[in-house]
Amino acid sequence: MEALYLLIPLSVVVVFIALWVYFTASDSGQFDDLVGPGLRVLQDDDTTAKPPTPGEPHP
């Protein structure tokens, strides 16, 4: 029972720290665009690679 006197205030402090971190990240724009970077990976480039000529070394 004595442990509750320590654990309850400690858990309240941890919750307030987690809320502070979340709102700080939200205010700085961390969560603005979650879909865009994932879709940009799927977009294909317009340029095509040219086939190597017989005399060129391979990279």
PQR file of N, CA, C, O and H, with PARSE charges and radii, in Angstrom:
ATOM      1  N   MET A   1       0.818  -1.193   0.000 -0.4000 1.5000
ATOM      2  CA  MET A   1       0.000   0.000   0.000 -0.0000 2.0000
ATOM      3  C   MET A   1       0.862   1.257   0.000  0.5500 1.7000
ATOM      4  O   MET A   1       0.500   2.272  -0.595 -0.5500 1.4000
ATOM      5  N   GLU A   2       2.008   1.176   0.676 -0.4000 1.5000
ATOM      6  CA  GLU A   2       2.881   2.350   0.736 -0.0000 2.0000
ATOM      7  C   GLU A   2       3.482   2.672  -0.630  0.5500 1.7000
ATOM      8  O   GLU A   2       3.849   3.816  -0.899 -0.5500 1.4000
ATOM      9  H   GLU A   2       2.302   0.352   1.160  0.4000 1.0000
ATOM     10  N   ALA A   3       3.581   1.669  -1.481 -0.4000 1.5000
ATOM     11  CA  ALA A   3       4.156   1.897  -2.804 -0.0000 2.0000
ATOM     12  C   ALA A   3       3.250   2.781  -3.662  0.5500 1.7000
ATOM     13  O   ALA A   3       3.727   3.481  -4.556 -0.5500 1.4000
ATOM     14  H   ALA A   3       3.283   0.739  -1.263  0.4000 1.0000
ATOM     15  N   LEU A   4       1.949   2.748  -3.390 -0.4000 1.5000
ATOM     16  CA  LEU A   4       1.020   3.577  -4.158 -0.0000 2.0000
ATOM     17  C   LEU A   4       1.266   5.061  -3.930  0.5500 1.7000
ATOM     18  O   LEU A   4       1.033   5.871  -4.827 -0.5500 1.4000
ATOM     19  H   LEU A   4       1.562   2.180  -2.665  0.4000 1.0000
ATOM     20  N   TYR A   5       1.730   5.425  -2.747 -0.4000 1.5000
ATOM     21  CA  TYR A   5       2.021   6.832  -2.457 -0.0000 2.0000
ATOM     22  C   TYR A   5       3.153   7.357  -3.334  0.5500 1.7000
ATOM     23  O   TYR A   5       3.251   8.561  -3.569 -0.5500 1.4000
ATOM     24  H   TYR A   5       1.919   4.768  -2.019  0.4000 1.0000
ATOM     25  N   LEU A   6       3.991   6.476  -3.807 -0.4000 1.5000
ATOM     26  CA  LEU A   6       5.070   6.862  -4.709 -0.0000 2.0000
ATOM     27  C   LEU A   6       4.676   6.662  -6.174  0.5500 1.7000
ATOM     28  O   LEU A   6       4.979   7.505  -7.019 -0.5500 1.4000
ATOM     29  H   LEU A   6       3.911   5.497  -3.616  0.4000 1.0000
ATOM     30  N   LEU A   7       4.005   5.558  -6.474 -0.4000 1.5000
ATOM     31  CA  LEU A   7       3.731   5.210  -7.865 -0.0000 2.0000
ATOM     32  C   LEU A   7       2.669   6.092  -8.521  0.5500 1.7000
ATOM     33  O   LEU A   7       2.781   6.405  -9.706 -0.5500 1.4000
ATOM     34  H   LEU A   7       3.759   4.874  -5.787  0.4000 1.0000
ATOM     35  N   ILE A   8       1.647   6.495  -7.778 -0.4000 1.5000
ATOM     36  CA  ILE A   8       0.595   7.322  -8.379 -0.0000 2.0000
ATOM     37  C   ILE A   8       1.121   8.703  -8.758  0.5500 1.7000
ATOM     38  O   ILE A   8       0.903   9.118  -9.896 -0.5500 1.4000
ATOM     39  H   ILE A   8       1.556   6.240  -6.815  0.4000 1.0000
ATOM     40  N   PRO A   9       1.799   9.441  -7.879 -0.5600 1.5000
ATOM     41  CA  PRO A   9       2.347  10.733  -8.327  0.2800 2.0000
ATOM     42  C   PRO A   9       3.396  10.581  -9.428  0.5500 1.7000
ATOM     43  O   PRO A   9       3.481  11.425 -10.320 -0.5500 1.4000
ATOM     44  N   LEU A  10       4.184   9.528  -9.373 -0.4000 1.5000
ATOM     45  CA  LEU A  10       5.187   9.298 -10.402 -0.0000 2.0000
ATOM     46  C   LEU A  10       4.529   9.040 -11.758  0.5500 1.7000
ATOM     47  O   LEU A  10       5.009   9.532 -12.779 -0.5500 1.4000
ATOM     48  H   LEU A  10       4.115   8.843  -8.648  0.4000 1.0000
ATOM     49  N   SER A  11       3.447   8.281 -11.778 -0.4000 1.5000
ATOM     50  CA  SER A  11       2.758   8.024 -13.041 -0.0000 2.0000
ATOM     51  C   SER A  11       2.076   9.285 -13.570  0.5500 1.7000
ATOM     52  O   SER A  11       1.995   9.474 -14.783 -0.5500 1.4000
ATOM     53  H   SER A  11       3.057   7.881 -10.949  0.4000 1.0000
ATOM     54  N   VAL A  12       1.590  10.142 -12.686 -0.4000 1.5000
ATOM     55  CA  VAL A  12       1.000  11.410 -13.130 -0.0000 2.0000
ATOM     56  C   VAL A  12       2.070  12.288 -13.766  0.5500 1.7000
ATOM     57  O   VAL A  12       1.811  12.937 -14.779 -0.5500 1.4000
ATOM     58  H   VAL A  12       1.657   9.988 -11.700  0.4000 1.0000
ATOM     59  N   VAL A  13       3.255  12.316 -13.192 -0.4000 1.5000
ATOM     60  CA  VAL A  13       4.361  13.090 -13.755 -0.0000 2.0000
ATOM     61  C   VAL A  13       4.749  12.536 -15.124  0.5500 1.7000
ATOM     62  O   VAL A  13       5.005  13.310 -16.047 -0.5500 1.4000
ATOM     63  H   VAL A  13       3.465  11.788 -12.368  0.4000 1.0000
ATOM     64  N   VAL A  14       4.795  11.232 -15.271 -0.4000 1.5000
ATOM     65  CA  VAL A  14       5.142  10.613 -16.552 -0.0000 2.0000
ATOM     66  C   VAL A  14       4.087  10.943 -17.611  0.5500 1.7000
ATOM     67  O   VAL A  14       4.436  11.192 -18.764 -0.5500 1.4000
ATOM     68  H   VAL A  14       4.586  10.604 -14.521  0.4000 1.0000
ATOM     69  N   VAL A  15       2.815  10.949 -17.241 -0.4000 1.5000
ATOM     70  CA  VAL A  15       1.748  11.298 -18.185 -0.0000 2.0000
ATOM     71  C   VAL A  15       1.890  12.745 -18.630  0.5500 1.7000
ATOM     72  O   VAL A  15       1.734  13.041 -19.814 -0.5500 1.4000
ATOM     73  H   VAL A  15       2.531  10.746 -16.304  0.4000 1.0000
ATOM     74  N   PHE A  16       2.184  13.653 -17.702 -0.4000 1.5000
ATOM     75  CA  PHE A  16       2.362  15.059 -18.081 -0.0000 2.0000
ATOM     76  C   PHE A  16       3.582  15.251 -18.980  0.5500 1.7000
ATOM     77  O   PHE A  16       3.550  16.079 -19.889 -0.5500 1.4000
ATOM     78  H   PHE A  16       2.311  13.413 -16.739  0.4000 1.0000
ATOM     79  N   ILE A  17       4.640  14.511 -18.744 -0.4000 1.5000
ATOM     80  CA  ILE A  17       5.821  14.598 -19.615 -0.0000 2.0000
ATOM     81  C   ILE A  17       5.481  14.080 -21.011  0.5500 1.7000
ATOM     82  O   ILE A  17       5.888  14.676 -22.008 -0.5500 1.4000
ATOM     83  H   ILE A  17       4.666  13.837 -18.005  0.4000 1.0000
ATOM     84  N   ALA A  18       4.741  12.979 -21.089 -0.4000 1.5000
ATOM     85  CA  ALA A  18       4.354  12.433 -22.393 -0.0000 2.0000
ATOM     86  C   ALA A  18       3.450  13.408 -23.143  0.5500 1.7000
ATOM     87  O   ALA A  18       3.599  13.579 -24.353 -0.5500 1.4000
ATOM     88  H   ALA A  18       4.411  12.495 -20.280  0.4000 1.0000
ATOM     89  N   LEU A  19       2.522  14.045 -22.446 -0.4000 1.5000
ATOM     90  CA  LEU A  19       1.658  15.037 -23.089 -0.0000 2.0000
ATOM     91  C   LEU A  19       2.458  16.242 -23.559  0.5500 1.7000
ATOM     92  O   LEU A  19       2.197  16.776 -24.637 -0.5500 1.4000
ATOM     93  H   LEU A  19       2.401  13.906 -21.463  0.4000 1.0000
ATOM     94  N   TRP A  20       3.419  16.672 -22.774 -0.4000 1.5000
ATOM     95  CA  TRP A  20       4.261  17.811 -23.161 -0.0000 2.0000
ATOM     96  C   TRP A  20       5.070  17.480 -24.418  0.5500 1.7000
ATOM     97  O   TRP A  20       5.177  18.312 -25.319 -0.5500 1.4000
ATOM     98  H   TRP A  20       3.632  16.239 -21.898  0.4000 1.0000
ATOM     99  N   VAL A  21       5.634  16.280 -24.483 -0.4000 1.5000
ATOM    100  CA  VAL A  21       6.402  15.865 -25.665 -0.0000 2.0000
ATOM    101  C   VAL A  21       5.491  15.799 -26.890  0.5500 1.7000
ATOM    102  O   VAL A  21       5.883  16.231 -27.974 -0.5500 1.4000
ATOM    103  H   VAL A  21       5.547  15.604 -23.751  0.4000 1.0000
ATOM    104  N   TYR A  22       4.290  15.268 -26.728 -0.4000 1.5000
ATOM    105  CA  TYR A  22       3.355  15.173 -27.855 -0.0000 2.0000
ATOM    106  C   TYR A  22       2.965  16.552 -28.368  0.5500 1.7000
ATOM    107  O   TYR A  22       3.005  16.794 -29.574 -0.5500 1.4000
ATOM    108  H   TYR A  22       3.972  14.918 -25.847  0.4000 1.0000
ATOM    109  N   PHE A  23       2.590  17.453 -27.477 -0.4000 1.5000
ATOM    110  CA  PHE A  23       2.159  18.779 -27.923 -0.0000 2.0000
ATOM    111  C   PHE A  23       3.319  19.602 -28.468  0.5500 1.7000
ATOM    112  O   PHE A  23       3.117  20.428 -29.358 -0.5500 1.4000
ATOM    113  H   PHE A  23       2.558  17.256 -26.497  0.4000 1.0000
ATOM    114  N   THR A  24       4.518  19.398 -27.958 -0.4000 1.5000
ATOM    115  CA  THR A  24       5.682  20.086 -28.524 -0.0000 2.0000
ATOM    116  C   THR A  24       5.938  19.608 -29.949  0.5500 1.7000
ATOM    117  O   THR A  24       6.213  20.416 -30.836 -0.5500 1.4000
ATOM    118  H   THR A  24       4.682  18.727 -27.234  0.4000 1.0000
ATOM    119  N   ALA A  25       5.850  18.312 -30.170 -0.4000 1.5000
ATOM    120  CA  ALA A  25       6.044  17.776 -31.521 -0.0000 2.0000
ATOM    121  C   ALA A  25       4.922  18.215 -32.448  0.5500 1.7000
ATOM    122  O   ALA A  25       5.162  18.490 -33.624 -0.5500 1.4000
ATOM    123  H   ALA A  25       5.626  17.656 -29.449  0.4000 1.0000
ATOM    124  N   SER A  26       3.716  18.283 -31.941 -0.4000 1.5000
ATOM    125  CA  SER A  26       2.585  18.707 -32.759 -0.0000 2.0000
ATOM    126  C   SER A  26       2.698  20.177 -33.147  0.5500 1.7000
ATOM    127  O   SER A  26       2.383  20.539 -34.280 -0.5500 1.4000
ATOM    128  H   SER A  26       3.520  18.059 -30.986  0.4000 1.0000
ATOM    129  N   ASP A  27       3.136  21.016 -32.239 -0.4000 1.5000
ATOM    130  CA  ASP A  27       3.295  22.442 -32.544 -0.0000 2.0000
ATOM    131  C   ASP A  27       4.428  22.701 -33.524  0.5500 1.7000
ATOM    132  O   ASP A  27       4.381  23.674 -34.277 -0.5500 1.4000
ATOM    133  H   ASP A  27       3.392  20.722 -31.319  0.4000 1.0000
ATOM    134  N   SER A  28       5.440  21.852 -33.527 -0.4000 1.5000
ATOM    135  CA  SER A  28       6.574  22.065 -34.424 -0.0000 2.0000
ATOM    136  C   SER A  28       6.321  21.503 -35.824  0.5500 1.7000
ATOM    137  O   SER A  28       7.176  21.639 -36.698 -0.5500 1.4000
ATOM    138  H   SER A  28       5.478  21.061 -32.915  0.4000 1.0000
ATOM    139  N   GLY A  29       5.163  20.875 -36.055 -0.4000 1.5000
ATOM    140  CA  GLY A  29       4.824  20.378 -37.386 -0.0000 2.0000
ATOM    141  C   GLY A  29       5.287  18.960 -37.654  0.5500 1.7000
ATOM    142  O   GLY A  29       5.397  18.555 -38.812 -0.5500 1.4000
ATOM    143  H   GLY A  29       4.468  20.765 -35.344  0.4000 1.0000
ATOM    144  N   GLN A  30       5.556  18.212 -36.624 -0.4000 1.5000
ATOM    145  CA  GLN A  30       6.062  16.853 -36.792 -0.0000 2.0000
ATOM    146  C   GLN A  30       5.032  15.946 -37.470  0.5500 1.7000
ATOM    147  O   GLN A  30       5.407  15.035 -38.208 -0.5500 1.4000
ATOM    148  H   GLN A  30       5.468  18.541 -35.684  0.4000 1.0000
ATOM    149  N   PHE A  31       3.750  16.182 -37.230 -0.4000 1.5000
ATOM    150  CA  PHE A  31       2.702  15.289 -37.724 -0.0000 2.0000
ATOM    151  C   PHE A  31       1.900  15.907 -38.862  0.5500 1.7000
ATOM    152  O   PHE A  31       0.771  15.481 -39.106 -0.5500 1.4000
ATOM    153  H   PHE A  31       3.446  16.923 -36.631  0.4000 1.0000
ATOM    154  N   ASP A  32       2.441  16.897 -39.566 -0.4000 1.5000
ATOM    155  CA  ASP A  32       1.670  17.600 -40.583 -0.0000 2.0000
ATOM    156  C   ASP A  32       1.319  16.713 -41.774  0.5500 1.7000
ATOM    157  O   ASP A  32       0.149  16.636 -42.146 -0.5500 1.4000
ATOM    158  H   ASP A  32       3.358  17.243 -39.369  0.4000 1.0000
ATOM    159  N   ASP A  33       2.278  16.054 -42.371 -0.4000 1.5000
ATOM    160  CA  ASP A  33       2.025  15.259 -43.571 -0.0000 2.0000
ATOM    161  C   ASP A  33       2.578  13.855 -43.363  0.5500 1.7000
ATOM    162  O   ASP A  33       3.778  13.621 -43.500 -0.5500 1.4000
ATOM    163  H   ASP A  33       3.229  16.116 -42.069  0.4000 1.0000
ATOM    164  N   LEU A  34       1.690  12.930 -43.032 -0.4000 1.5000
ATOM    165  CA  LEU A  34       2.125  11.557 -42.802 -0.0000 2.0000
ATOM    166  C   LEU A  34       2.033  10.699 -44.059  0.5500 1.7000
ATOM    167  O   LEU A  34       2.705   9.671 -44.145 -0.5500 1.4000
ATOM    168  H   LEU A  34       0.715  13.121 -42.921  0.4000 1.0000
ATOM    169  N   VAL A  35       1.220  11.095 -45.035 -0.4000 1.5000
ATOM    170  CA  VAL A  35       0.980  10.265 -46.211 -0.0000 2.0000
ATOM    171  C   VAL A  35       1.935  10.615 -47.345  0.5500 1.7000
ATOM    172  O   VAL A  35       2.359   9.729 -48.088 -0.5500 1.4000
ATOM    173  H   VAL A  35       0.674  11.930 -44.965  0.4000 1.0000
ATOM    174  N   GLY A  36       2.279  11.886 -47.490 -0.4000 1.5000
ATOM    175  CA  GLY A  36       3.072  12.353 -48.623 -0.0000 2.0000
ATOM    176  C   GLY A  36       4.410  11.661 -48.812  0.5500 1.7000
ATOM    177  O   GLY A  36       4.695  11.206 -49.920 -0.5500 1.4000
ATOM    178  H   GLY A  36       1.935  12.605 -46.887  0.4000 1.0000
ATOM    179  N   PRO A  37       5.254  11.557 -47.773 -0.5600 1.5000
ATOM    180  CA  PRO A  37       6.549  10.899 -47.977  0.2800 2.0000
ATOM    181  C   PRO A  37       6.421   9.428 -48.379  0.5500 1.7000
ATOM    182  O   PRO A  37       7.250   8.922 -49.135 -0.5500 1.4000
ATOM    183  N   GLY A  38       5.405   8.748 -47.889 -0.4000 1.5000
ATOM    184  CA  GLY A  38       5.211   7.358 -48.277 -0.0000 2.0000
ATOM    185  C   GLY A  38       4.796   7.207 -49.726  0.5500 1.7000
ATOM    186  O   GLY A  38       5.179   6.244 -50.390 -0.5500 1.4000
ATOM    187  H   GLY A  38       4.731   9.160 -47.275  0.4000 1.0000
ATOM    188  N   LEU A  39       4.013   8.158 -50.219 -0.4000 1.5000
ATOM    189  CA  LEU A  39       3.589   8.089 -51.622 -0.0000 2.0000
ATOM    190  C   LEU A  39       4.681   8.556 -52.569  0.5500 1.7000
ATOM    191  O   LEU A  39       4.738   8.104 -53.712 -0.5500 1.4000
ATOM    192  H   LEU A  39       3.702   8.940 -49.680  0.4000 1.0000
ATOM    193  N   ARG A  40       5.546   9.451 -52.117 -0.4000 1.5000
ATOM    194  CA  ARG A  40       6.633   9.925 -52.974 -0.0000 2.0000
ATOM    195  C   ARG A  40       7.611   8.804 -53.308  0.5500 1.7000
ATOM    196  O   ARG A  40       8.240   8.824 -54.366 -0.5500 1.4000
ATOM    197  H   ARG A  40       5.500   9.819 -51.189  0.4000 1.0000
ATOM    198  N   VAL A  41       7.741   7.840 -52.426 -0.4000 1.5000
ATOM    199  CA  VAL A  41       8.633   6.710 -52.686 -0.0000 2.0000
ATOM    200  C   VAL A  41       8.103   5.879 -53.846  0.5500 1.7000
ATOM    201  O   VAL A  41       8.884   5.316 -54.613 -0.5500 1.4000
ATOM    202  H   VAL A  41       7.230   7.824 -51.567  0.4000 1.0000
ATOM    203  N   LEU A  42       6.793   5.798 -53.980 -0.4000 1.5000
ATOM    204  CA  LEU A  42       6.192   4.952 -55.004 -0.0000 2.0000
ATOM    205  C   LEU A  42       6.166   5.594 -56.381  0.5500 1.7000
ATOM    206  O   LEU A  42       5.964   4.897 -57.375 -0.5500 1.4000
ATOM    207  H   LEU A  42       6.158   6.256 -53.357  0.4000 1.0000
ATOM    208  N   GLN A  43       6.365   6.903 -56.466 -0.4000 1.5000
ATOM    209  CA  GLN A  43       6.336   7.566 -57.765 -0.0000 2.0000
ATOM    210  C   GLN A  43       7.567   7.167 -58.564  0.5500 1.7000
ATOM    211  O   GLN A  43       8.681   7.129 -58.043 -0.5500 1.4000
ATOM    212  H   GLN A  43       6.529   7.470 -55.658  0.4000 1.0000
ATOM    213  N   ASP A  44       7.345   6.874 -59.825 -0.4000 1.5000
ATOM    214  CA  ASP A  44       8.417   6.404 -60.689 -0.0000 2.0000
ATOM    215  C   ASP A  44       9.142   7.588 -61.321  0.5500 1.7000
ATOM    216  O   ASP A  44       8.530   8.621 -61.590 -0.5500 1.4000
ATOM    217  H   ASP A  44       6.439   6.906 -60.249  0.4000 1.0000
ATOM    218  N   ASP A  45      10.424   7.443 -61.554 -0.4000 1.5000
ATOM    219  CA  ASP A  45      11.189   8.472 -62.248 -0.0000 2.0000
ATOM    220  C   ASP A  45      10.818   8.468 -63.727  0.5500 1.7000
ATOM    221  O   ASP A  45      10.461   7.431 -64.284 -0.5500 1.4000
ATOM    222  H   ASP A  45      10.921   6.603 -61.335  0.4000 1.0000
ATOM    223  N   ASP A  46      10.907   9.640 -64.356 -0.4000 1.5000
ATOM    224  CA  ASP A  46      10.592   9.743 -65.776 -0.0000 2.0000
ATOM    225  C   ASP A  46      11.758   9.334 -66.665  0.5500 1.7000
ATOM    226  O   ASP A  46      11.552   8.986 -67.827 -0.5500 1.4000
ATOM    227  H   ASP A  46      11.197  10.483 -63.904  0.4000 1.0000
ATOM    228  N   THR A  47      12.960   9.370 -66.147 -0.4000 1.5000
ATOM    229  CA  THR A  47      14.120   9.032 -66.961 -0.0000 2.0000
ATOM    230  C   THR A  47      14.322   7.521 -66.977  0.5500 1.7000
ATOM    231  O   THR A  47      14.028   6.828 -66.003 -0.5500 1.4000
ATOM    232  H   THR A  47      13.128   9.652 -65.202  0.4000 1.0000
ATOM    233  N   THR A  48      14.822   7.035 -68.084 -0.4000 1.5000
ATOM    234  CA  THR A  48      15.132   5.612 -68.199 -0.0000 2.0000
ATOM    235  C   THR A  48      16.637   5.456 -68.324  0.5500 1.7000
ATOM    236  O   THR A  48      17.320   6.323 -68.869 -0.5500 1.4000
ATOM    237  H   THR A  48      15.061   7.598 -68.875  0.4000 1.0000
ATOM    238  N   ALA A  49      17.132   4.378 -67.831 -0.4000 1.5000
ATOM    239  CA  ALA A  49      18.567   4.115 -67.907 -0.0000 2.0000
ATOM    240  C   ALA A  49      18.911   3.621 -69.306  0.5500 1.7000
ATOM    241  O   ALA A  49      18.219   2.774 -69.872 -0.5500 1.4000
ATOM    242  H   ALA A  49      16.577   3.673 -67.388  0.4000 1.0000
ATOM    243  N   LYS A  50      19.987   4.164 -69.848 -0.4000 1.5000
ATOM    244  CA  LYS A  50      20.396   3.718 -71.180 -0.0000 2.0000
ATOM    245  C   LYS A  50      21.215   2.436 -71.039  0.5500 1.7000
ATOM    246  O   LYS A  50      21.941   2.272 -70.059 -0.5500 1.4000
ATOM    247  H   LYS A  50      20.548   4.852 -69.389  0.4000 1.0000
ATOM    248  N   PRO A  51      21.109   1.550 -71.985 -0.5600 1.5000
ATOM    249  CA  PRO A  51      21.879   0.305 -71.896  0.2800 2.0000
ATOM    250  C   PRO A  51      23.371   0.607 -72.051  0.5500 1.7000
ATOM    251  O   PRO A  51      23.747   1.506 -72.803 -0.5500 1.4000
ATOM    252  N   PRO A  52      24.215  -0.136 -71.349 -0.5600 1.5000
ATOM    253  CA  PRO A  52      25.660   0.116 -71.451  0.2800 2.0000
ATOM    254  C   PRO A  52      26.187  -0.278 -72.827  0.5500 1.7000
ATOM    255  O   PRO A  52      25.717  -1.231 -73.449 -0.5500 1.4000
ATOM    256  N   THR A  53      27.159   0.473 -73.272 -0.4000 1.5000
ATOM    257  CA  THR A  53      27.802   0.133 -74.546 -0.0000 2.0000
ATOM    258  C   THR A  53      28.811  -0.980 -74.297  0.5500 1.7000
ATOM    259  O   THR A  53      29.286  -1.133 -73.172 -0.5500 1.4000
ATOM    260  H   THR A  53      27.540   1.248 -72.767  0.4000 1.0000
ATOM    261  N   PRO A  54      29.144  -1.751 -75.309 -0.5600 1.5000
ATOM    262  CA  PRO A  54      30.024  -2.909 -75.106  0.2800 2.0000
ATOM    263  C   PRO A  54      31.411  -2.553 -74.572  0.5500 1.7000
ATOM    264  O   PRO A  54      32.017  -3.387 -73.899 -0.5500 1.4000
ATOM    265  N   GLY A  55      31.943  -1.365 -74.836 -0.4000 1.5000
ATOM    266  CA  GLY A  55      33.297  -1.042 -74.405 -0.0000 2.0000
ATOM    267  C   GLY A  55      33.387  -0.424 -73.016  0.5500 1.7000
ATOM    268  O   GLY A  55      34.490  -0.287 -72.487 -0.5500 1.4000
ATOM    269  H   GLY A  55      31.451  -0.687 -75.383  0.4000 1.0000
ATOM    270  N   GLU A  56      32.264  -0.045 -72.404 -0.4000 1.5000
ATOM    271  CA  GLU A  56      32.296   0.625 -71.099 -0.0000 2.0000
ATOM    272  C   GLU A  56      32.376  -0.398 -69.968  0.5500 1.7000
ATOM    273  O   GLU A  56      31.763  -1.462 -70.049 -0.5500 1.4000
ATOM    274  H   GLU A  56      31.368  -0.156 -72.834  0.4000 1.0000
ATOM    275  N   PRO A  57      33.131  -0.080 -68.914 -0.5600 1.5000
ATOM    276  CA  PRO A  57      33.154  -0.974 -67.746  0.2800 2.0000
ATOM    277  C   PRO A  57      31.859  -0.812 -66.939  0.5500 1.7000
ATOM    278  O   PRO A  57      31.221   0.241 -66.969 -0.5500 1.4000
ATOM    279  N   HIS A  58      31.494  -1.850 -66.237 -0.4000 1.5000
ATOM    280  CA  HIS A  58      30.284  -1.812 -65.408 -0.0000 2.0000
ATOM    281  C   HIS A  58      30.591  -1.072 -64.111  0.5500 1.7000
ATOM    282  O   HIS A  58      31.693  -1.205 -63.579 -0.5500 1.4000
ATOM    283  H   HIS A  58      32.012  -2.706 -66.213  0.4000 1.0000
ATOM    284  N   PRO A  59      29.640  -0.294 -63.589 -0.5600 1.5000
ATOM    285  CA  PRO A  59      29.889   0.444 -62.331  0.2800 2.0000
ATOM    286  C   PRO A  59      29.925  -0.443 -61.123  0.5500 1.7000
ATOM    287  O   PRO A  59      30.124   0.039 -60.009 -0.5500 1.4000
TER
END
